[in-house]
């Protein structure tokens, strides 16, 4: 990696991170909204822990994985919205006309959202510790949760970047969030798949890749380092990354042709 390219990545990643940190209306949903929903669910669904076969006596320990996935989904919206604002203001076009590499344009954004994902994941780990969630995997598990949170945020951020490059509209990017929220609802977010009654919901949750993301994060709290759950989680992240990155590259080419 050349010094100039590294400097370009650093400058754009720093700008992306600082831009988010300076906007409270973006920080609130990324950190506080998942925590608020976690508190509501942990209180309202605590009785589910008495079901035979429920994997833990603490519903907070079970449900906290949802906060990490929700945070990654909010990263999609924030990253795409910020890029759409740059496109609407003309900043992206001016930047594209400089000698800066295309890979640096996108790489800087992804690194920035990944760093934000690590920060928000660290906040969720801290909230879990304060609330009494038991992290069976210990300190190593906490580090892995933060790393997985950063990767998940960057992966979903790639889709937000794709939408912004394709449409140039922050409203269009924000329209993606309800779609993924439905996928989250139709997953094993509230109950483990083995306790879902046989039927359409069980089938949908089993085929829903979000279930395996949740179960990978959740396994570190309940079981420790569950190799099967973690490998499935990484496989889903790799599949999403391949798909979203491919879409993003196509969208970038289209945007550059119009610039």
C-alpha angles and dihedrals in degrees: 000000000000121000092244093052092048090050091051091051092048094049095049095042091050091048092050092049096044092046090058095043091052094055112073092189088064096042094052098063093039095056112010102039094059089045092051092049089047091054092048094048094044090054099041099041100038090112089067089077088073092064113110109259097020104147099226141023092227116072089194089061089052098043102042091085088070090065092060092052093045089051091053090050091051087052087061090058097042096047094046093045093051092050091046089054089052090051094048092048092049093243094119093051092050090048091049090056092059123086089262113130120247090232089057091051091058099029092057091053092049093048090049094051090044091055089049088050090054092050094049092045090053087052091053091050089051093047090050092052092049092047094050102256110156113230102203093187092061125205093338089053091051090053090048091049090054091048093048090047090053092049093047092049091051092047094051089040088060089062091049090051090050092053092047093049092047099045106017086215128119090201091058091051092050089053089069094065098072089052093056091041087060089052088051091051092049092056138076091281096120103027134019113259093244090063096047110105115251109264141078095320093053090048093049092046091050093051093040109100090207088070090063092048089053093046092051093054091040094052091065089059099042108028107015116230101003102182096199095050093045094048091050090050092050091046091054091047090049091049093048091046092052092048098042094043090051091051090046093053091051091048091049092052090051093049092048091051089055093047 
